[in-house]
Amino acid sequence: MEQSNDRIRFAIIGTGWRSLFFQRIARALPERFEVCGVVARSEESARRIDAAWDVPVFRSLPDLLGSVTPEFVVVSVTKTVAPDVIEEAVSLGVPVLAETPPAPDLEGLLRLLRLVEEGAVIQVAEQYHLSPLLNAQLAIAASGRLGTVSQALVAQCHDYHGVSILRRALGVGFESPVITADTFDHPLVKGPSRAGEPQEEITVTTRQITARLDFGDRLGVYEFASDQYFSWIRANRLLIRGERGEVKDTEVRYLQDFRTPMFHEIRRVSAGEGGNLEGQFLRGLVAGDAWVYRNEFLPGRLNDDELAIAMCLRRMSEHVAGGPEFYGLAEAAQDTYLGLLIHEAAETGGTIRAERQPWAPIP
């Protein structure tokens, strides 16, 4: 296929499960995205990627950059080695879109912060707030329709992901909350996994963490269980409340005036259902008489997570070209830091006050 001038060309460092999301996006939308190369550290993974995806595979980033010129590289490796890989890419002058989290601990986050302060271009592929339903829910909360948001409960993604949604739902930036947390172990029939559907009924013990992040005038509640992502019987939940209304999952209720309550349902509009012959893709989400999310990547056959990652790629390309940040290292560091404190509070049973970190902008 002839390459389009506006196609986003990127390379991937890493060959694990998460890296394949980027491959699928490029395959589904070849007119929009191109994987121009992959760095594979082992011969086995290099052969696997070459056979499955038909993209150039290299054994090191210098080798890749000697043959192709990506706009940026996606660093999709384990969090323990991510800082080293990011630092190498930065030293070679390449903008980086890092998978989450970009570092495993406070020391690693501060190390990456120094790179940004020296001029490195680093963004983080935090996709949850860009996924269709969450994007719509957060847009409604930010519209003023609910009044001033004071409470939010997020029970659908772990650690820094959940914190990123909480911060956006509450409209907080780098404020330092007081955190309390506890755990609850309970039985759960195991659902599917990355390997596929269950082959027998197995009951596992899953650990649920519940945390309160008290920002003074705003309260965030975080909840997540270790087996929730793939479970068929543990639904995602989101509640955002202001003095004039609330969003509860797909239900929106608010006051048009003090005597007129309004009720809307957030509904998906998809092609390919019933007798529709357009293809199979999400067109968007509506609430009442308005679109609250419109898919800009149709007719690509992508799931919601892939649509959100595609948006990360598009915004990264714009940022490299001089556009604004979309999820910079400071935000990623703040969400990762608060996620680490949630686990510390859960393990100790104590109350922890977050401290303002060097990545926070000066008030």
Secondary structure, 3 states (H helix, E strand, C coil): CCCCCCCEEEEEECCCCCHHHHHHHHHHCCCCEEEEEEECCCHHHHHHHHHHHCCCEECCHHHHHCCCCCCEEEECCCCCCHHHHHHHHHHCCCCEEECCCCCCCHHHHHHHHHHHHCCCCEEECCCHHHCHHHHHHHHHHHCCCCCCEEEEEEECCCHHHHHHHHHHHHCCCCCCCEEEEEEEEEEEECCCECCECCCCCCEEEEEEEEEEEECCCCEEEEEEECCCCCCCCCCCEEEEEECCEEEECCEEEEEEECCEEEEEEEEEEEECCCCCCCCCEEEEEEECCEEEEECCCCCCCCCHHHHHHHHHHHHHHHHHCCCCCCCEHHHHHHHHHHHHHHHHHHHHCCCEECCCCCCCCCC
